[in-house]
């Protein structure tokens, strides 16, 4: 985590500060790890969204040739972190970056003055001769939480190894100055807390920390803010968000969705920006990479979006900027809304509390909602994509379908899809025709040439002979590989089988489910297994659900 190494000579403190890791996290070790991460993830970025039709970059005119990041908009002003310190007579230089130490600046959003110098530094006691970083402000504008070196009341704190860590502080706004600096009680001298962010109702403060018990180098945590203003104990967000590497710069939008930067999840480059996927109980179930143009092959971080959900900022050191880190503004076109009703195939009555999930082609959940008492659902879906929709409800057969939003005009705000669920009581129907399984090569999900004959036979049966036949697809793997990998592989086999049948003319609503089971349903219990025994498990089976 961000820290400073202090030479053992307090009389020459200013001259001997060696920066091991800035607030941003730039170090040679990190760069090497990130470079390796790019190589490792070239073919592993399946959770990267296509945001090219959602996020549009706009000009941010207040960047400098130095490091600028952490933009936060409040009451017509933009607060941000910068190492510019232009116009100051005395400059304190970070010897590792050869730039001035980071301070917090504030500028009128509509200002035409592109030269932002020391006169725009935050007024009060927040800025010091050391680093200050990202911040958040309460809705009433009276309290600011911010990151800073362990420096309070003109004293620089260190641990037993003379390393100065980062801490989170609170400041109060009095007569247009941020004063009354107070260290938050969950800080420590032997670890760093940094990058504070409030949730919508200001009952939780999120931050990044490398405290004991973290999963990786730094993790995302939160503390409860009690009614009396006291703080609870830090809670780690767990391994859906946090990895063995680094998670930083949390931000919570007004819908409770967490955005954060990470170099541990599969992505496009070094630090990427991710968003969480919530279930109907607001539990985090997945994370999704925001993709281009927000992310790049370089470091992308410090995401912020206004409460209207239509504009915001992030920072990046990507090619084409004017400084070591630059702030990028964006406008956002909200995704389409997919809406409709879900009904019972027997009674045509609406089904309440059916679970509607939006998944990408790798089976990762993008969004999830439940139908209301009228069977109505409404779910956000990205533009210019092809996504899978899964519908689940107790006592009904799980339904899967594909929805395309390609070539839909920007002015269209929603599309409609009605779905019908079949009660499970109709699932056990004696088939009047045998549908044979198809098999796959080891570690592959592509349809083999020898399997196309059986698939084409199924297409002919469903299109020409039994036009009301409804089936489901179940795909499996052999026992080699981890259970998690085998499940993903079998899901891919189910998807490629489904796509083959649909592309050949089978209507998608006649395939009520296509699902991967991994190695759950092995046909043999051999150990070790022969090649032929393994092959029998690498299969896709077709089950007739309905003929009427």
N, C-alpha and C positions, 0 to 999 in steps of 0.2 A: 504494500500500500504506500501511498505518498508519504515521504518522510525526509528529514534532513539529517545529515551526519555532521556533527559539530566537533571540530578539533578540540583537544584537551587544553585550551588556553583561553579562558574566559576574558582575559584582558584584551585579546585581539579577536574577539568574536566576529566582528563585521568582516574582517579580512580573511577569516578562515572557514567561513560557511561553505560547505561542499554539498551541492544539491544532488541527492541520489535519485530523486524521483519527484517531478513537479506535480502540481495539482492535476495536471492532465494525464500523467503517467508515462512520459516519454523516457525510455532508457534503452541502452543497446541490447540488453537481455530481452526486453519486451519486443523490440524490433525483430530480433532473431526468431523468437517464438512465433511472432505474427507472420513472418515470412514463411516459416514452416507450415503454419496454419493455412496459408493460401494454397500451398501445394496439396495439403491433406484434404482440402475441401473443394477442389476443382470439380469433383464429380459427386459432391455430397451436400449440395445446397438446395435440396428439394423443398425446404420450408421458406424459401425466398419468394416473397410476393412480387407480383408485377404491379408496381405503383405508378407506372408512367402515365396512366389515365386518371390518377387521383391526386398526385402531388406535382405542383408546378413551381419551379424555383423563380424567385423574383429578386430584384436588387436589394442588397443591404449596403447602404452607403457609408456606414460608420466604421468599416474595417481599417486596419493599419498594416504596416509592414511587419508588425510584431504579432504576438499570439493574442487572438480575440476569441472568446467563447462564452458559453453560459448565459445567453440572452434570456431575459425574463421581462415580460411586458406587464405593466401595472399602471392604471389610471393615466394613460396617454404617454407614459414614459417607458423607455427601454433601459433596463439595468443589465450590465454585462461585465465580464471579467476581462482584463487586458493587461499586457506588460508594456504598453506604449510609453507611458510616463513622459510624453513629449511636452516641452516647455518648462520642466522642472529644472531648477538650478543645481540641485543635488540628486544624483541618480544612484540607487542601490542596485547593483548588477548581480544576477544569478550567474555564477561562474561556470555552471554546466551548460546553460542555454545561451549565455552571453547576451541575454536580454534583461531589462529591468524586472524587478519582482512584480508579481501580479497584484493589481488593485481592482476595486469595484468602481465602475463608472456609471453615470446615469445621464441620459440625453432625451430631450423631447422627441417623440416618435416622428413628428412632422417637421423637425428642424431641417433647414436647408444648409446648415453649417456642417460640411463633411469633415472638417478638421476638429476632431475631438481631442482636447489636450488635458493637461492637469487641472484646468479650471472645471472640468466636468467630473472630477472625482467625487465620490459620495461624501457629502458633508457630515462631519461628526467624528466618531472615534473608531469606526470600523476598520479603515485602512491603517496599516502600520508599515514599518520598513521591511517586513517580511511578506509572505504570500497570503492573499485573501482570494477566495474562490467563489464557487457558485452559491446561489442564494434563493430564498423563497420568501414571500411576504404574505402576511395574513390578509384576509379580505377587507378588514377594517383599516388596513394600512398602518397599523400602530406597532407591529412587531415584525422584525426581520430575523430569519435564521440564516446563518452563513458559515462557510468553511474558512478556517484560518490555521496557520501554524500555531502550535502551543505557545502563544505569546499573549500574556494578559497582564495589565498593570505594569507594563514595561519590563516584565520578566519573561525570559525564554525558558520554557520547560524542556527537560530531556529525560530519557530513561536511563537505566544503569549503564548503558553503552554509549551515553552521550548522543543519542539519536533523538531529534525533535520530531514528534509525530504531528498529525493534523487533528483538529478538534472542531466541533460545531458549537457556535455561540449564538446567543440571542441579543438583539439590540432593540431599543425603543425609540420611536420617533417623537422628539420633543422640540417644538419651535423649528421645524424643518431640518433638524439635525438628528442623526442616528447615534444615540448615546446609551449610557447605562448597560455596558457590555457585560453579559453574564454567560459563563461557561455552563453548558448543559450537563446534568448530573451523570449521564451514562457514558461520558467520555472516560478515557483512561490514559495513563502516561506511557503504556507499553504497546499501544496499537493506535490506529488512526480511524477516526470517523469523519466522513466528508460527504458533500453533495446532498444537502437536505432538501426534502420536497414534501409538501403537505397534500393530504387527500382533500376531496371536495368539501366535506363538512368539518375539516380541520380537527378531527379526532385522532389522527395518526400522523406521525412524522417519519417519512422514509429516508434512508441514507445508505451509504456504502461504507463498509468496514472490513478490516482484516483482523478483528478481535478473535480471541481464542474460541474455537468451535466452528469457525468458518469452513465452508466446504472447499473453497479455493483460495486464490491469493487475496481477493476481496469479494465480498458477497453483498447482496441487497438485504437490508434489515428494515424493521419498523419498530417504533415504540408508540404505545397508546398515550394520548394527551388527555389527562383526566379533567373533569369539570373544574376542579380547583387549581388547574394549571400545572400540577405535578405530572411527572412522566412515569410510565410503566417500565418494565424490563425489555431490553432489546429482543426481538423475535426474528429469527432467520426465516426468509421466505421459502426455503427448501430447494430441493434439487430439480424442480421443474424450471425454475428461474436461474438458480445459481449452479455453476459448474466448477470444475477443478481449476479453471483459469480465473478470469477477472470479470466481475459485473460492477458497473459504475453508473453514475448520473441517472438516478431514478426520476421519473416524472409521472404524476397521476392526473389523468384528464377528468372532466366532470362526470364521466360515465363510470368511473372507477377502474379504468383500464390503465395498467402500468406500462410505461415505455422506459427502456433502459439501454445502456450500451454494454456490449460484451465481446470478448475475444474467445469465448469458450464454446458458443453454439456454432453450428455450421452456418457459413455465410459467404460473403463476397470478398472479404479481405481481412483487414486487421480488426479494429473495433467496428462493429456494426450496431445499428439501432434496431431494437426488437420491440414488439408489442405483445401483451399477454392476451390469451383467449380465455374468456370466462364462461362457466356454465350458468345454469339458471339460478343457482344459489350464490353467484359471484365468486366461486372458487376458481383458481387458476388451473387450467387443464392442459394448456399448450402455450408455447411461445412462437411467434412468427416474425421472420425477418422482413423489414419494410421494403427491401429491394430498392432498385433505382427509381427515381433519381436521388432519394434520400441517402442511400448507402453507395459506397464506391469501393475500390480496391485498397483505399487508405483508411485512416482513422475517421470515423463518423460518430458523433457523440453529442451530449447535452441537448436533447430534444425538448422542445416546449411548444405547446399548442394552446391558443386562446380558448376561452370558454365557449365561443361560438363554433368551435371545431373547424373553422375555415381558414385560419392563418396561424403561422407560428415560425419557429426558428430552430436550427440545429447548427452544429459546428463541424468542420472537417479540415483536414490538412491535404485534401486532394489536389491534384494537378490543376493549375489554372487560377489558384488563389493569389492574393497579393501579400500574405503574411505566412508565418509558420502554421498558424491555425486561423481560419476565417469563419465568420458567422454567415450562414445562408438563410435567407427568408424564404418562405413558401406560402403559396395559396393552395387550398385543397378543395377539390370537387368531391363531395361525399359520394361514397359508393352507391350503387343502385340498391333499391330495396326489392327483394324477392318476396312476394306475398301471395296468399291464397288460402284455401281451406282444405282440410283433410277429413274425409268421410269414410264410413263403414261400407264395404262393398256389398253387404247383404241388405242393410237397412237404409243406406244413403244418409244416415244421420251424422252430424258432426262429431268428431272425436276430440275430447278435451284432454289436455296434458300429454298429447303426443310430442315426443322429443324430435325436433328437426335440427339436424346437424349439417353444416357445410364443411366439406372436406376437400383438400387438394388431391392431385392425382397420386400422391404417395400415401393417402389415408390419414394425413394430419388434420386435426380439427381446426378450422378457421373461425367458426362461430357456431353458437348453439342457442336455440330458443325452444319454448313450449307453446302449444296451441292454447287459446283461451276457451271459454265455455261454448263459443260458436264454431270451434274447430279452426279458427283463424290463426295464421302465423305471419310474422313479418321479420325478415332477417336481412342483414346487410350482405351484399355480394359485390366483389370487385368487378370493375368494368374490364372488358377485353380479355376475359378468361373463360376457361371451361372448368367447372367445378362439379364435384359429386355431392348429391344430397342424399342423406340417410334419414329415414323416419322410423322411430321405434316407439312401441306402445305395448304394454303387457297384454297378453291374449291375442296379439296380432302378429302376423309375419312381418319381419323387418323388411323395409322397402328401400331400394336404392335406385337412383336415377342420375342422369347428367343434365346440367343446365349451362348453356352457353350465353355469355354476355358480349360476344364479339359483334362488332359492327352495329352496336346500339348507339344512337345519337346522344350527345351530351345533354340535350334538353329533356330527355326522357328520364324520369326519376325512379320509376318502378316497373317491374314486370311481374306477371301473374302466372302461377303454376298451381293447378289443383291436383291433389293426390288422393288415391283411394287405397285403404289398407284392407287386407284380407284376413278375416279371423283365423286363428290357428286351427280351429275345428275342421277347416277345409283342407288342412295341409296334408293329412294322411290319406291321400287318394291313391287307389291302386292304379299304377300307370298302365295304359293300354299299348304302350310302345316302349321299347328299351332304348335308353340314351346311354351310349358308351362313354367311359371317361377318356380324356386325352392326357398325354404325358409330356413332361418337360425335361430338357437337359439339365445337368447339375449346375446349380447357381444361375440359372437362366429363367426369364419370364416370357421370352419370345415364343410365339406359336410355331411349332415345328411343321415342316411341309407335310409330313405324314399325318399330322393331326387335322389338316384342312378338310380331308375327305369326310371325317366324322362331323366336323363343325358345319360343313356345307349340307350334310344330310339333315342335321338338326334344323338348319335354316329352312330347308325345303319342307320339312314336317310342319314347322310353326307357321310358315307363310302360306303354304298351299294346301296342306292336308288337314291340319288342326289349327285353324285361325284363332281359336280361343284358348289354346294351350298357354299356360303360365308356368314358368320354371324359376328355379333359383340355382345359383352357381356356387359351388363350394370347392375351394382350392387348398392344396396341402403341400407340404415339403417333406423331405427326408429328415433324418435325425442329425445330420452333420450341420455344424454351425450353432450359434447361440440361439436360444428360444426366441429372443427379441428379433434377431436378424431373420430367422426362419418365418416368423409371423409377417414381417414386412415383405419378404420375398413371396410368400403365398398370396398376400394382398395384391401385389403386382400381377401375379398370374391370374387372379380373379378379374382384375381390371382389363388386362389384355384380352382375355376370353370374352368378357362382356362387350368390349369395343368391336371385336371381330364380328360377333353376331349382329350387333346393331348396325354396323357399317354394311353388312350384307342384306339388311332389310327387315330384321326383327325389330318391332317397335319396343322402345325402351321400357314402357310400362308393363310389358309382358315378361320382364325379368325383374322379379320383385326383390331379389337380393343377390349380390355377388360379394362373397366374403372369403377372407383367408383365415385358415385355422393353424398355420404353421405346422408343427410336429405333434399337435394334440391327438390326432387320429391316425396313428401309424397302423398299417395293415399287418405288420409282422413285429415280433419282439426279438429279432436276431441281435447278437452282439459277439463278435463283429458281424456286419452284414455284407453280403456280396453286392456287386454292382446291380444285378437284376433285382435283388431285394430292395435296394435303395430306390431304384427306378419306379417300382410299384407305388411308392409313397409320393413321388413327385407328380401329382395328378390333379386334374380338375374334374369334378363330378357334376352331373346335371340331374336335378331332382324335379319331377313334375309336381306342381302344387295344385293346379286346377286345369280342367279340360273343358269346362262349360262357359 
